Amino acid sequence: MSSLAHLIAVQNHAVYSSDCQQLAQQLQLQLVETEPSTPFVLIVDERGVAIQQTGPKAPGPVRVDFLAGASEHRRKQGGGELIVKAVAGDKQNKPTVLDATAGLGRDSFVLASCGYPVTLCERSPLIAALLADGLQRAAKADEVELRNIVNNMRLINTNAVEYMQLLGSQSVDAVVIDPMFPPSKKSALVKKEMQVFHQLVGADNDSEALIEQALLTARHRVVVKRPKKAEHLAARKPNFSVEGKAIRFDIYSLKAYGK
Ligand SMILES: C[S@@+](CC[C@H](N)C(=O)[O-])C[C@H]1O[C@@H](n2cnc3c(N)ncnc32)[C@H](O)[C@@H]1O
């Protein structure tokens, strides 16, 4: 059994029983017939795989749905997103990006929707399972534009520090790092996702190692997402930053694009 087995179990669904069995086996979690006594449950329904808190006042499920809601909005607004400004690069030959902390894939999706080929690194097998499901469903979408976007996204379930070491130096144009933020009181959506991350994924204690390795692996830029008022990651001063209302991207510029 996985070390998460006391926190989450897979709840069987009559229609999606084989998917449920496969997930339970892959993630080494218990497969149960009714809502488990664990604080979270992994469900599969017509909208795909989701993590749901258990209990009467639980917020809605957390899933990766590139077809709806915020992702749809971000895709249409994509060009204006701060992360696109932060990664920047040649408009014709878009830089290759390694998203070292893929999470629910939202930043990667914005970049991919603006034409950047993105490799998504996610070390948590649970979060990677949500992401893989979201990518697979989007790859079968009716909209050709959405299928093209996810064709630009490649998921790897591994630790990004080790993956970058294997890649070797200067092997991608840009590396993006978004370590876990401290819990925020901002919105219900942030809250439920934060609860999932804090309880099921845990703290990102190796983000200093991530930035050090990223500075070796990137050819042109390392981009670090931070809460607006937070100190610089690993006390490394960036070349410049771009700021939004609540967040900031610190840019470590290694070599101009095109050089
Ligand atoms: C704050 S979330 C990232 C959210 C993401 N930017 C998005 O748009 O959805 C951080 C994620 O990075 C992952 N992570 C942290 N350190 C990692 C590492 N060294 N290698 C791979 N994944 C890592 C965590 O498991 C977590 O899912």
The ligand as an SDF file (V2000), in Angstrom:
LIG
                    3D

 27 29  0  0  0  0  0  0  0  0999 V2000
    2.1300   24.8810   -6.5430 C   0  0  0  0  0  0  0  0  0  0  0  0
    2.0240   23.3930   -7.4450 S   0  0  0  0  0  0  0  0  0  0  0  0
    2.2460   23.9450   -9.1090 C   0  0  0  0  0  0  0  0  0  0  0  0
    0.9820   24.4760   -9.7540 C   0  0  0  0  0  0  0  0  0  0  0  0
    1.1290   24.6680  -11.2450 C   0  0  0  0  0  0  0  0  0  0  0  0
    2.0650   25.7250  -11.5750 N   0  0  0  0  0  0  0  0  0  0  0  0
   -0.1970   24.9000  -11.9270 C   0  0  0  0  0  0  0  0  0  0  0  0
   -0.2880   25.8420  -12.7390 O   0  0  0  0  0  0  0  0  0  0  0  0
   -1.1490   24.1210  -11.7080 O   0  0  0  0  0  0  0  0  0  0  0  0
    3.5630   22.6000   -7.1420 C   0  0  0  0  0  0  0  0  0  0  0  0
    3.6310   21.1900   -7.7370 C   0  0  0  0  0  0  0  0  0  0  0  0
    4.9950   20.9090   -8.0000 O   0  0  0  0  0  0  0  0  0  0  0  0
    5.2780   19.5750   -7.6720 C   0  0  0  0  0  0  0  0  0  0  0  0
    6.7140   19.5060   -7.3900 N   0  0  0  0  0  0  0  0  0  0  0  0
    7.3880   20.1430   -6.4060 C   0  0  0  0  0  0  0  0  0  0  0  0
    8.6990   19.8610   -6.4590 N   0  0  0  0  0  0  0  0  0  0  0  0
    8.8720   19.0250   -7.5220 C   0  0  0  0  0  0  0  0  0  0  0  0
   10.0050   18.3840   -8.0930 C   0  0  0  0  0  0  0  0  0  0  0  0
   11.2200   18.5150   -7.5700 N   0  0  0  0  0  0  0  0  0  0  0  0
    9.8180   17.6060   -9.1810 N   0  0  0  0  0  0  0  0  0  0  0  0
    8.5720   17.4570   -9.7250 C   0  0  0  0  0  0  0  0  0  0  0  0
    7.4560   18.0180   -9.2030 N   0  0  0  0  0  0  0  0  0  0  0  0
    7.6050   18.8050   -8.1180 C   0  0  0  0  0  0  0  0  0  0  0  0
    4.3990   19.2850   -6.4720 C   0  0  0  0  0  0  0  0  0  0  0  0
    4.1700   17.8850   -6.3550 O   0  0  0  0  0  0  0  0  0  0  0  0
    3.1360   20.0770   -6.8300 C   0  0  0  0  0  0  0  0  0  0  0  0
    2.2200   19.2800   -7.5290 O   0  0  0  0  0  0  0  0  0  0  0  0
  1  2  1  0
  2  3  1  0
  2 10  1  0
  3  4  1  0
  4  5  1  0
  5  6  1  0
  5  7  1  0
  7  8  2  0
  7  9  1  0
 10 11  1  0
 11 12  1  0
 11 26  1  0
 12 13  1  0
 13 14  1  0
 13 24  1  0
 14 15  1  0
 14 23  1  0
 15 16  2  0
 16 17  1  0
 17 18  1  0
 17 23  2  0
 18 19  1  0
 18 20  2  0
 20 21  1  0
 21 22  2  0
 22 23  1  0
 24 25  1  0
 24 26  1  0
 26 27  1  0
M  CHG  2   2   1   9  -1
M  END
$$$$
